[in-house]
Amino acid sequence: ILGGLGVALQLSALAAVVFHVVGADRALGAVVVAALGGITVLSATLGAVAPLLLDAAGLDAATVAPPAVTTLIDALGIMMYLTLAQAMLGVGGAAPPVGRGPLGEEL
């Protein structure tokens, strides 16, 4: 897990430098850097823990873990990125209702 944290710090620093050199929006760069670091730590943690949990459950970790961990990390990574973007940039959220409700009232 500490190795994942080290890789996360290195990747985040590299992404921050690239965003600075390219001259991209700082807020967007902060979202990408934070998400990249979080996803890297998450993947290292799940990659280490999932096989142990599957072994304890009596499942063959060599065949179940890779696709399960990859799918879980992808889904959680997208959720993490979008949640950070919403929180840090103030974008997204629920769309306002449009049309009429079930009783014909204006929404």
C-alpha positions in Angstrom: 0.0 0.0 0.0 2.9 2.3 0.7 4.2 1.6 -2.8 0.9 2.7 -4.2 1.1 5.9 -2.2 4.6 6.6 -3.6 3.5 6.0 -7.1 0.4 8.2 -6.6 2.6 11.0 -5.4 4.9 10.7 -8.3 2.1 10.5 -10.9 0.3 13.5 -9.3 3.4 15.6 -9.3 4.1 14.7 -13.0 0.5 15.6 -13.9 0.7 18.9 -12.0 3.9 19.8 -13.9 2.3 18.9 -17.3 -0.8 21.0 -16.5 1.5 23.9 -15.5 3.7 23.6 -18.6 0.7 23.3 -21.0 -1.0 26.2 -19.3 -4.3 24.4 -18.6 -6.9 25.5 -16.2 -5.6 25.2 -12.6 -8.9 24.0 -11.2 -9.2 21.3 -13.8 -5.6 20.3 -13.1 -6.2 20.1 -9.4 -9.2 17.8 -10.1 -7.1 15.5 -12.3 -4.2 15.5 -9.9 -6.4 14.6 -6.9 -8.3 12.0 -8.8 -5.1 10.4 -10.2 -3.6 10.2 -6.8 -6.8 8.8 -5.2 -7.3 6.2 -7.9 -3.7 5.0 -7.7 -3.9 4.5 -3.9 -7.3 2.8 -4.3 -6.0 0.4 -7.0 -3.0 -0.5 -4.9 -5.1 -1.1 -1.9 -7.7 -3.2 -3.7 -5.1 -5.1 -5.6 -3.5 -6.1 -2.3 -6.6 -6.8 -0.3 -8.9 -8.5 -2.8 -6.9 -11.7 -3.3 -6.7 -12.1 0.5 -10.5 -11.7 0.9 -11.2 -14.1 -2.0 -8.8 -16.7 -0.5 -10.6 -16.4 2.9 -13.9 -16.9 1.1 -12.6 -20.1 -0.4 -12.6 -18.7 -4.0 -9.7 -19.1 -6.4 -8.1 -15.6 -6.2 -6.0 -16.2 -9.3 -9.0 -16.4 -11.6 -11.5 -14.2 -9.8 -9.4 -11.3 -8.6 -8.1 -9.7 -11.8 -11.4 -9.1 -13.6 -13.2 -8.2 -10.4 -10.6 -5.8 -9.2 -10.2 -4.1 -12.6 -14.0 -3.6 -12.9 -14.3 -2.3 -9.4 -11.4 0.1 -9.7 -12.7 1.4 -13.0 -16.2 2.0 -11.6 -14.9 3.6 -8.3 -12.3 5.7 -10.2 -15.0 7.2 -12.5 -17.1 7.9 -9.4 -14.1 9.5 -7.6 -13.2 11.7 -10.5 -16.8 12.9 -11.1 -17.3 13.5 -7.4 -14.1 15.5 -7.1 -15.0 17.5 -10.2 -18.4 18.3 -8.8 -17.0 19.3 -5.4 -14.0 21.3 -6.6 -15.4 22.9 -9.8 -19.0 23.3 -8.7 -20.4 21.6 -11.8 -22.8 18.7 -12.3 -25.5 17.7 -9.9 -29.0 16.8 -10.6 -30.7 18.4 -13.6 -33.8 20.4 -12.9 -37.0 18.5 -13.6 -38.7 19.2 -17.0 -42.2 18.6 -18.1 -45.2 17.5 -16.1 -45.5 15.2 -13.1 -47.8 12.1 -12.8 -50.7 14.3 -11.8 -50.2 16.8 -14.6 -48.6 19.4 -12.4 -45.8 21.6 -13.8 -42.3 20.5 -12.7 
